[in-house]
Amino acid sequence: MFFDVGAMRVRIAVQSKDVVQSLARQFLIYSTGRDIAFSDRAALNDLLARTGAKGVVRSLLHQLTQSPLFQTR
């Protein structure tokens, strides 16, 4: 629970890896229209590894749209 925006920012900064992973999973589910299968986990991890540290959301969306998971489903 957050009491202000500052507390939320601190928590996101501390847990940034978890936040980016969650965003990637949700974007993938939304963009493909299906849940993530066991066989998709390696591709998802690869996608996360290619996502840069700056402009995380933009980089994540770019990597997702260029990935075989997105293009072949």
N, C-alpha and C positions, 0 to 999 in steps of 0.2 A: 504494500500500500504506500502511496506517495502523499505527502502533505503539500508539496509544491513542485514546480517544474524543475527547480534546481536539484532536488532529491532524485527525480526521475532521470535527469541527465547524468548524475553521478552513477546511478545503478546501471544505466545503459553503457556508460564508458567502462565500468568494471566488468560487465558481462558482454562485451561487444561481440566476441566470437559466438556466443550462444544466440545473440540477437540476429546476427548475419545468417547463421545456420537456419534459424527459424524462418527468417524472411525468404531464404532460398527455397526451403521446403514449401512454404505457402505459395510463392510465385510459381513454382513448378506444378503444384497441384492445380492452381487456377489456370495456368496456361495450357496444360494438357487435358484438363477436364477429368482427371482421374487421380486416384491416390498413388503414392509412390510405392512401387513394388520392391521386393528384396533385390532384384536384379538391377534396379536403378541406383542403388546406394553408392556403388563405385563411381558412376558418372556424376552423381551429386557431389561427392567428395572432391572429384577432379575439378568440377565447376567452382567449388568453394576455394580450392587451391589457386585457381587462375584469377580469382577476383582480387583486385588491387586494394591497397590500404586506403587510398584517397578516392573519394567519390564512390563509396562502397555500393550504394543502391544503383547508381548508373552503371558501374562496372558489372555488378551482379546481373542486371537486366540484359546488358550486352552479351555477357557470357552465356546466359540462359538462351537467348534467341539464336545464338550461334551453335548451340550444343545439339548433338544428335537426338537427345531426349525430346527437345522441342520440335526439331525439324522433321522427325520421322513419326511422330505420334499424331 
